[in-house]
């Protein structure tokens, strides 16, 4: 059976990515857990002041981190938000940001399980 393309976290793909190295996997997870709140804060601030460039940058960074982590839903939601910013559709950004936060809220417990 093929993996869900918008799975919250593809642990098997992450294992392949890290070559089964539990230490490397833990380091990747730790880095994401430390960086993600900062990126979300940056996005919220950028939306509040209408800074499309800052929003694009923060969303793009989180998108890349989520892709590396194999967190497809977060990657997709970050891409949506990045698209709003790139296209100058800042009026759509709050809804896209909320969708991203919801996906992150689903992802974090899964990451906590991996970091134990």
Secondary structure by P-SEA (a helix, b strand, c coil): cccccccccaaaaaaaaacccaaaaaaaaaaaaacaaaaaaaaaaaaaaccaaaaaaaaaaaaaaaaaacaaaaaaaaaaaaaaaaaccccaaaaaaaaaaaaaaaaaaaaaaaac
